[in-house]
C-alpha cells in the first residue's frame, strides 16, 4: 500500500495499517472536496464534528478526524453556507491514500480494455489529486466520450499494467467509472446525486433551456479557445505566468479546472458543446498536473519584455506603439493578459470615428475575460472601455468583478471611485 503521497510521518500513522476505507464515506468526502463545499461532517462511529471550508479541513485536528471517519464509515455530510477564510489544501493526499485501500475492489486490467471511462461526481477535482504524469496524459486524450480504455492507452503511449492501480483509485473515489462494452450513449455528468442521498434542491433556472443564440455563442467561444490552447504551453493553457505568486497560480488552476467541468455538467447544452468543454478540460488537467509537479512547459519566449515595453508606451501616450508590443507578446505566448492589453491598445489608438477598430479592441478584451476568470486586468480593461463609451453601469459591474478577484488592484480602485462619482452626478 503506497504511502508516498503523505509526506508527514505523523499524518501517515493516522491511516490504520491494513485497514480498508469505507467506500461510501470516502466518495461522500471526495465529492464535497471536489465541489469545494463548506460542510459539517459527523460519523455515528466517531466522536466529534469536522468542518470543511470550501472542501478542505478547517485545521489539522479536523483533518485527522476526517481520516478516522473515512475508515469508520456511517458519515453524514451536511452542507453549510461558506464561512471563514481560505484554508490550506491538505485533504487530497489522504483521499488518494484511502482510495488505495479500495483499489482491489475496482480492478482495472486487461479485461477492462473494451470499457469506456465515464465521468463521476469528483471528476472536477481529479486534476488536483497526486496522480502520475501518465494518467494525466491519458485523461488529456479523453476528447471522445466513446473512446475505449484500449484506445486511450494507445494514445497516451502507456499500458494498463502501468495505470491499473491509479485508475482503480480514481474509480474508488467516484471520479470515474468503467462502462463495459463499446460505445454507448450520453455519458452521465458529474454532480448527479448518488444512491442513498436525498435529492438535492435544483434552482428553477438550472434546467431552463438556453436559447439557440446563447448555445451557438458558447460553441463558437469554445472552438476559439481550443484554437488558442492546441499548441500552447502549459502556463498559457491555464492563463498564468511562472512569475505569479503560487497562491494565484493555484487559484487559477482550480478555477480553470472547475470552469470547464461545470460546462461538461450543464445538461442544458447539447452533447457536441459539452464535448468541446471536455476536450478543453482534459487539456487543462494535463497542464495543471505539470504545473503542480514543476514540469510545466515554458512559454516559447518570455512575455516580460514586450509586455513591459507596451505598458511604457501606454504611459507615454503612444498606444499605437504599445499595440505592436502587446501583439508580439500575444503571438509568442497566446496569453489572455497579452490579448486583453492588446485589445485595450487597439481601442485606445483608434479614432472616435473608427468604429471597426474600436469594436475589434473590445472583442479582444472580451475574449480575454472569457478565458481568465481569475485575472483582474481583463475585467478592469472592459470597465475602461465601457466607461469611455458612457456605459457607467456596465463599467461598475466589470470593476466589481475585477476588485473581487484582486482587492488591491490600484487602477481598478481609482476607476471605481471615478465611476461612482459620475453615477452620483446623474442622480
VEXDREN-2710 file (C-alpha; in Angstrom, 1 decimal):
% VEXDREN-2710
k/r/px/py/pz
1/UNK/0.0/0.0/0.0
2/UNK/1.7/3.2/-1.2
3/UNK/2.0/5.9/1.5
4/UNK/4.4/8.1/-0.5
5/UNK/1.8/10.8/-1.2
6/UNK/1.6/11.7/2.5
7/UNK/4.9/13.4/3.4
8/UNK/4.3/13.9/7.1
9/UNK/5.2/10.8/9.2
10/UNK/2.6/11.6/11.9
11/UNK/-0.1/12.0/9.3
12/UNK/0.8/8.7/7.7
13/UNK/0.1/7.0/11.0
14/UNK/-3.5/8.3/11.0
15/UNK/-4.3/5.6/8.4
16/UNK/-4.6/2.3/10.3
17/UNK/-2.2/-0.4/8.9
18/UNK/-4.1/-3.0/6.9
19/UNK/-7.5/-1.2/7.3
20/UNK/-9.8/-0.7/4.3
21/UNK/-11.7/2.6/3.9
22/UNK/-15.5/2.8/3.9
23/UNK/-16.2/3.4/0.2
24/UNK/-19.5/5.4/0.7
25/UNK/-17.8/7.7/3.2
26/UNK/-14.8/8.1/1.0
27/UNK/-16.8/9.1/-2.0
28/UNK/-19.0/11.5/0.0
29/UNK/-16.0/13.3/1.3
30/UNK/-14.3/13.3/-2.1
31/UNK/-17.4/14.8/-3.6
32/UNK/-17.5/17.6/-1.1
33/UNK/-13.8/18.2/-1.6
34/UNK/-14.1/18.2/-5.4
35/UNK/-17.1/20.5/-5.4
36/UNK/-15.4/22.8/-2.8
37/UNK/-18.3/22.6/-0.4
38/UNK/-18.4/24.0/3.1
39/UNK/-20.0/21.4/5.4
40/UNK/-20.2/19.9/8.8
41/UNK/-19.2/16.2/8.9
42/UNK/-20.2/13.7/11.6
43/UNK/-19.9/9.9/11.9
44/UNK/-22.1/7.7/14.1
45/UNK/-19.0/5.7/15.0
46/UNK/-16.5/8.6/15.8
47/UNK/-17.0/11.2/18.4
48/UNK/-16.7/14.8/17.3
49/UNK/-17.6/17.0/14.3
50/UNK/-15.3/18.0/11.5
51/UNK/-15.6/21.2/9.5
52/UNK/-14.9/21.6/5.8
53/UNK/-14.2/25.1/4.4
54/UNK/-14.5/25.2/0.6
55/UNK/-13.8/21.5/0.6
56/UNK/-10.8/21.5/2.9
57/UNK/-10.5/20.6/6.6
58/UNK/-10.6/23.7/8.8
59/UNK/-7.4/22.7/10.7
60/UNK/-5.1/19.7/11.4
61/UNK/-7.4/18.4/14.1
62/UNK/-10.3/18.3/11.6
63/UNK/-8.1/16.6/9.0
64/UNK/-7.2/13.8/11.5
65/UNK/-10.8/13.4/12.4
66/UNK/-11.9/13.1/8.8
67/UNK/-9.2/10.4/8.2
68/UNK/-10.6/8.4/11.1
69/UNK/-14.1/8.8/9.7
70/UNK/-13.1/7.5/6.3
71/UNK/-12.3/4.2/7.9
72/UNK/-15.1/4.2/10.4
73/UNK/-17.9/5.0/8.0
74/UNK/-21.6/5.9/8.8
75/UNK/-20.9/9.6/7.9
76/UNK/-23.3/12.4/7.3
77/UNK/-22.0/15.4/5.3
78/UNK/-24.3/18.4/6.0
79/UNK/-23.7/21.2/3.5
80/UNK/-23.4/24.7/5.0
81/UNK/-23.0/28.3/3.7
82/UNK/-19.4/29.3/3.0
83/UNK/-17.8/30.9/6.1
84/UNK/-14.4/31.6/7.4
85/UNK/-11.2/32.3/5.4
86/UNK/-9.5/30.2/2.8
87/UNK/-7.5/27.3/4.4
88/UNK/-4.6/25.3/3.1
89/UNK/-5.2/22.3/0.8
90/UNK/-4.5/19.2/2.8
91/UNK/-7.1/16.5/2.1
92/UNK/-6.2/15.3/-1.4
93/UNK/-3.2/13.0/-0.5
94/UNK/-5.3/11.4/2.3
95/UNK/-8.2/10.7/-0.1
96/UNK/-5.8/9.3/-2.5
97/UNK/-4.1/7.1/0.1
98/UNK/-7.5/5.8/1.4
99/UNK/-8.6/5.1/-2.2
100/UNK/-5.6/2.8/-2.5
101/UNK/-7.1/0.5/0.2
102/UNK/-10.1/0.0/-2.1
103/UNK/-8.3/-0.4/-5.3
104/UNK/-8.6/-4.2/-5.1
105/UNK/-12.4/-3.8/-5.3
106/UNK/-12.2/-1.9/-8.6
107/UNK/-9.6/-3.8/-10.5
108/UNK/-8.7/-2.3/-13.9
109/UNK/-6.7/-4.8/-16.0
110/UNK/-6.7/-6.4/-19.5
111/UNK/-10.3/-7.4/-19.1
112/UNK/-11.3/-3.7/-18.9
113/UNK/-9.7/-2.7/-22.2
114/UNK/-13.0/-2.5/-24.2
115/UNK/-14.8/-0.4/-21.5
116/UNK/-15.2/3.3/-21.6
117/UNK/-14.4/5.8/-18.8
118/UNK/-17.5/7.7/-17.6
119/UNK/-17.3/10.8/-15.6
120/UNK/-18.3/10.7/-11.9
121/UNK/-19.1/13.5/-9.4
122/UNK/-15.5/14.0/-8.3
123/UNK/-14.1/14.4/-11.9
124/UNK/-14.0/18.1/-11.2
125/UNK/-11.1/17.6/-8.7
126/UNK/-9.2/14.8/-10.4
127/UNK/-6.5/17.2/-11.6
128/UNK/-5.7/18.2/-8.0
129/UNK/-5.1/14.6/-6.9
130/UNK/-1.5/13.3/-6.7
131/UNK/-1.9/11.3/-10.0
132/UNK/1.0/10.4/-12.3
133/UNK/2.0/12.2/-15.5
134/UNK/1.0/9.1/-17.4
135/UNK/-2.6/9.2/-16.1
136/UNK/-2.8/12.9/-16.8
137/UNK/-1.8/12.2/-20.4
138/UNK/-4.4/9.5/-20.7
139/UNK/-7.1/11.9/-19.3
140/UNK/-6.0/14.6/-21.7
141/UNK/-6.9/12.3/-24.6
142/UNK/-10.5/11.9/-23.4
143/UNK/-11.9/14.2/-26.1
144/UNK/-14.1/11.4/-27.4
145/UNK/-16.6/10.1/-24.7
146/UNK/-16.9/6.8/-26.6
147/UNK/-13.2/6.0/-26.8
148/UNK/-12.3/2.7/-25.1
149/UNK/-9.7/2.4/-22.5
150/UNK/-7.6/0.4/-25.1
151/UNK/-7.7/3.4/-27.4
152/UNK/-6.8/5.9/-24.7
153/UNK/-3.8/3.8/-23.6
154/UNK/-2.5/3.7/-27.1
155/UNK/-2.9/7.5/-27.5
156/UNK/-1.1/8.0/-24.2
157/UNK/1.6/5.6/-25.1
158/UNK/1.2/3.5/-21.9
159/UNK/-0.2/0.2/-20.7
160/UNK/-2.9/-0.9/-18.4
161/UNK/-0.3/-2.6/-16.2
162/UNK/1.2/0.9/-15.5
163/UNK/-2.0/2.7/-14.8
164/UNK/-4.3/0.0/-13.5
165/UNK/-3.7/0.9/-9.8
166/UNK/-4.3/4.6/-10.3
167/UNK/-7.4/4.1/-12.4
168/UNK/-8.7/1.8/-9.6
169/UNK/-8.2/4.5/-7.1
170/UNK/-9.8/7.2/-9.2
171/UNK/-12.8/4.9/-9.6
172/UNK/-12.9/4.2/-5.8
173/UNK/-13.1/8.0/-5.3
174/UNK/-16.0/8.3/-7.7
175/UNK/-14.2/10.4/-10.2
176/UNK/-14.6/7.8/-13.0
177/UNK/-16.4/4.6/-13.6
178/UNK/-16.0/1.9/-16.2
179/UNK/-18.9/1.3/-18.6
180/UNK/-18.5/-2.2/-20.0
181/UNK/-18.8/-2.8/-23.7
182/UNK/-18.0/-0.4/-26.6
183/UNK/-19.5/3.0/-27.4
184/UNK/-22.8/3.8/-25.8
185/UNK/-25.0/6.8/-25.3
186/UNK/-24.6/10.0/-23.5
187/UNK/-22.3/10.0/-20.5
188/UNK/-23.6/10.7/-17.0
189/UNK/-22.4/14.1/-15.8
190/UNK/-20.5/14.9/-12.6
191/UNK/-22.6/16.2/-9.7
192/UNK/-25.6/13.9/-10.3
193/UNK/-26.9/12.5/-6.9
194/UNK/-25.8/9.0/-6.0
195/UNK/-27.8/6.3/-4.3
196/UNK/-29.0/6.8/-0.7
197/UNK/-28.7/10.5/-1.0
198/UNK/-31.6/12.9/-0.6
199/UNK/-32.3/14.6/-3.9
200/UNK/-30.6/18.0/-4.0
201/UNK/-32.7/21.1/-4.5
202/UNK/-32.5/22.4/-8.0
203/UNK/-32.9/26.1/-8.7
204/UNK/-35.7/26.8/-11.3
205/UNK/-33.1/28.3/-13.7
206/UNK/-30.8/25.3/-13.6
207/UNK/-32.9/23.3/-16.1
208/UNK/-34.3/26.3/-18.1
209/UNK/-33.3/25.7/-21.8
210/UNK/-30.8/28.0/-23.3
211/UNK/-31.7/29.9/-26.4
212/UNK/-30.2/28.9/-29.8
213/UNK/-28.2/32.1/-30.0
214/UNK/-26.7/31.6/-26.5
215/UNK/-25.7/28.0/-27.3
216/UNK/-24.1/29.0/-30.6
217/UNK/-22.2/31.8/-28.9
218/UNK/-20.9/29.3/-26.4
219/UNK/-20.0/26.8/-29.1
220/UNK/-18.1/29.5/-31.0
221/UNK/-16.3/30.6/-27.9
222/UNK/-15.2/27.1/-27.0
223/UNK/-13.9/26.5/-30.5
224/UNK/-11.9/29.7/-30.3
225/UNK/-10.4/28.6/-27.0
226/UNK/-9.5/25.2/-28.4
227/UNK/-7.6/27.0/-31.1
228/UNK/-5.8/29.1/-28.6
229/UNK/-4.6/26.2/-26.4
230/UNK/-4.0/23.5/-29.0
231/UNK/-0.3/24.3/-29.4
232/UNK/0.1/26.5/-26.3
233/UNK/2.5/25.9/-23.4
234/UNK/1.1/24.8/-20.0
235/UNK/1.2/28.3/-18.5
236/UNK/-0.8/29.7/-21.3
237/UNK/-3.4/27.0/-21.2
238/UNK/-4.1/27.9/-17.5
239/UNK/-3.8/31.6/-18.2
240/UNK/-1.0/32.4/-15.8
241/UNK/2.8/33.1/-15.9
242/UNK/5.6/31.4/-13.9
243/UNK/6.3/34.7/-12.1
244/UNK/2.9/35.0/-10.4
245/UNK/2.6/34.2/-6.7
246/UNK/2.0/30.4/-6.0
247/UNK/-1.4/31.1/-4.4
248/UNK/-2.6/33.0/-7.5
249/UNK/-1.3/30.1/-9.8
250/UNK/-3.1/27.5/-7.6
251/UNK/-6.3/29.6/-7.6
252/UNK/-6.1/29.9/-11.4
253/UNK/-5.6/26.1/-11.8
254/UNK/-8.7/25.4/-9.6
255/UNK/-10.9/27.9/-11.4
256/UNK/-9.9/26.7/-14.9
257/UNK/-10.5/23.1/-13.9
258/UNK/-13.8/23.9/-12.4
259/UNK/-14.9/26.2/-15.3
260/UNK/-14.9/23.5/-18.0
261/UNK/-16.0/20.7/-15.6
262/UNK/-19.2/22.7/-15.0
263/UNK/-19.8/23.2/-18.7
264/UNK/-19.5/19.4/-19.1
265/UNK/-22.1/19.1/-16.4
266/UNK/-24.6/21.6/-17.9
267/UNK/-27.4/19.4/-19.3
268/UNK/-28.9/22.5/-21.0
269/UNK/-26.1/22.3/-23.5
270/UNK/-26.1/19.8/-26.5
271/UNK/-23.7/17.0/-26.4
272/UNK/-21.4/18.4/-29.0
273/UNK/-20.9/21.6/-26.9
274/UNK/-20.2/19.6/-23.8
275/UNK/-17.7/17.5/-25.7
276/UNK/-15.9/20.7/-26.6
277/UNK/-15.8/21.6/-22.9
278/UNK/-14.5/18.1/-22.1
279/UNK/-11.7/18.5/-24.7
280/UNK/-10.5/21.7/-23.1
281/UNK/-11.0/20.3/-19.6
282/UNK/-8.7/17.4/-20.5
283/UNK/-6.0/19.7/-21.8
284/UNK/-6.3/21.9/-18.7
285/UNK/-5.9/18.8/-16.4
286/UNK/-2.7/17.9/-18.2
287/UNK/-1.3/21.4/-17.8
288/UNK/-2.4/21.8/-14.2
289/UNK/-0.7/18.5/-13.3
290/UNK/2.6/19.6/-15.0
291/UNK/2.5/23.0/-13.2
292/UNK/1.8/21.3/-9.8
293/UNK/4.7/18.8/-10.4
294/UNK/7.1/21.6/-11.5
295/UNK/7.4/20.2/-15.0
296/UNK/5.3/22.7/-16.9
297/UNK/6.4/23.6/-20.5
298/UNK/7.8/27.1/-20.6
299/UNK/6.4/29.8/-22.9
300/UNK/8.5/29.9/-26.1
301/UNK/9.6/33.4/-25.3
302/UNK/9.1/35.3/-22.1
303/UNK/6.4/37.9/-22.4
304/UNK/8.0/40.2/-19.8
305/UNK/9.9/42.4/-22.2
306/UNK/7.2/43.1/-24.8
307/UNK/4.6/43.5/-22.1
308/UNK/6.7/45.9/-20.1
309/UNK/7.6/47.9/-23.2
310/UNK/3.9/48.0/-24.1
311/UNK/3.0/49.4/-20.7
312/UNK/5.7/52.0/-21.0
313/UNK/4.3/53.2/-24.4
314/UNK/0.8/53.4/-22.9
315/UNK/2.2/55.5/-20.0
316/UNK/3.8/57.8/-22.6
317/UNK/0.6/58.2/-24.5
318/UNK/1.7/56.1/-27.5
319/UNK/-0.9/53.3/-27.8
320/UNK/-0.1/52.7/-31.5
321/UNK/3.4/51.5/-30.5
322/UNK/2.0/49.7/-27.5
323/UNK/-0.2/47.7/-29.9
324/UNK/2.9/46.3/-31.6
325/UNK/4.4/45.2/-28.3
326/UNK/1.3/43.5/-27.0
327/UNK/0.7/41.9/-30.4
328/UNK/4.2/40.3/-30.2
329/UNK/3.5/39.1/-26.6
330/UNK/0.2/37.6/-27.7
331/UNK/1.9/35.9/-30.7
332/UNK/4.6/34.5/-28.6
333/UNK/2.6/33.3/-25.6
334/UNK/-1.2/33.3/-26.5
335/UNK/-1.6/34.7/-23.0
336/UNK/-5.1/36.2/-22.2
337/UNK/-3.3/39.0/-20.4
338/UNK/-1.5/39.9/-23.6
339/UNK/-4.7/39.7/-25.5
340/UNK/-6.5/42.0/-23.1
341/UNK/-3.9/44.7/-23.2
342/UNK/-3.6/44.3/-27.0
343/UNK/-7.4/44.9/-27.2
344/UNK/-7.1/48.0/-25.0
345/UNK/-4.2/49.4/-27.0
346/UNK/-6.2/48.8/-30.3
347/UNK/-9.2/50.5/-28.8
348/UNK/-7.2/53.4/-27.3
349/UNK/-5.3/54.1/-30.5
350/UNK/-8.4/54.1/-32.7
351/UNK/-10.1/57.4/-33.5
352/UNK/-13.6/58.1/-32.2
353/UNK/-15.0/57.6/-35.7
354/UNK/-13.1/54.3/-36.3
355/UNK/-15.9/52.1/-35.1
356/UNK/-14.4/48.9/-36.6
357/UNK/-11.1/49.3/-34.8
358/UNK/-12.8/50.1/-31.5
359/UNK/-15.0/47.1/-31.9
360/UNK/-12.0/44.9/-32.6
361/UNK/-10.3/46.1/-29.5
362/UNK/-13.4/45.4/-27.4
363/UNK/-13.7/41.9/-28.8
364/UNK/-10.1/41.1/-27.9
365/UNK/-10.6/42.2/-24.3
366/UNK/-13.9/40.4/-24.1
367/UNK/-12.3/37.2/-25.3
368/UNK/-9.6/37.5/-22.6
369/UNK/-12.3/37.9/-19.9
370/UNK/-13.9/34.6/-21.2
371/UNK/-10.6/32.7/-20.7
372/UNK/-9.3/34.3/-17.5
373/UNK/-11.9/34.5/-14.7
374/UNK/-9.1/34.6/-12.2
375/UNK/-7.3/37.7/-13.7
376/UNK/-8.4/41.2/-12.7
377/UNK/-6.8/43.1/-15.7
378/UNK/-9.2/41.9/-18.4
379/UNK/-12.3/42.9/-16.4
380/UNK/-10.7/46.2/-15.5
381/UNK/-10.0/46.9/-19.2
382/UNK/-13.6/46.1/-20.1
383/UNK/-14.6/48.6/-17.5
384/UNK/-12.3/51.3/-19.0
385/UNK/-13.9/50.7/-22.5
386/UNK/-17.4/50.9/-21.1
387/UNK/-16.5/54.0/-19.1
388/UNK/-15.2/55.7/-22.2
389/UNK/-18.3/54.7/-24.2
390/UNK/-20.5/56.2/-21.5
391/UNK/-21.9/52.9/-20.1
392/UNK/-21.4/53.6/-16.4
393/UNK/-23.5/50.7/-15.0
394/UNK/-21.7/48.1/-17.1
395/UNK/-18.3/49.7/-16.2
396/UNK/-19.2/49.4/-12.5
397/UNK/-20.2/45.8/-12.9
398/UNK/-16.9/44.9/-14.5
399/UNK/-15.0/46.8/-11.8
400/UNK/-16.8/45.0/-9.0
401/UNK/-15.6/41.7/-10.7
402/UNK/-12.1/43.0/-11.0
403/UNK/-11.9/44.1/-7.4
404/UNK/-13.4/40.8/-6.2
405/UNK/-10.5/39.0/-7.9
406/UNK/-7.8/41.4/-6.8
407/UNK/-9.0/43.7/-4.0
408/UNK/-5.7/45.7/-4.1
409/UNK/-5.9/46.5/-7.9
410/UNK/-4.9/50.2/-7.7
411/UNK/-6.0/51.2/-11.2
412/UNK/-9.3/49.4/-10.7
413/UNK/-10.0/51.1/-7.4
414/UNK/-9.2/54.5/-8.8
415/UNK/-11.6/54.0/-11.7
416/UNK/-14.3/52.6/-9.5
417/UNK/-14.2/55.9/-7.5
418/UNK/-14.5/57.9/-10.7
419/UNK/-17.4/55.8/-12.0
420/UNK/-19.3/56.2/-8.7
421/UNK/-18.8/59.9/-8.8
422/UNK/-20.1/60.1/-12.4
423/UNK/-23.2/58.0/-11.5
424/UNK/-23.9/60.2/-8.5
425/UNK/-23.8/63.3/-10.7
426/UNK/-26.6/61.8/-12.8
427/UNK/-28.9/61.1/-9.9
END
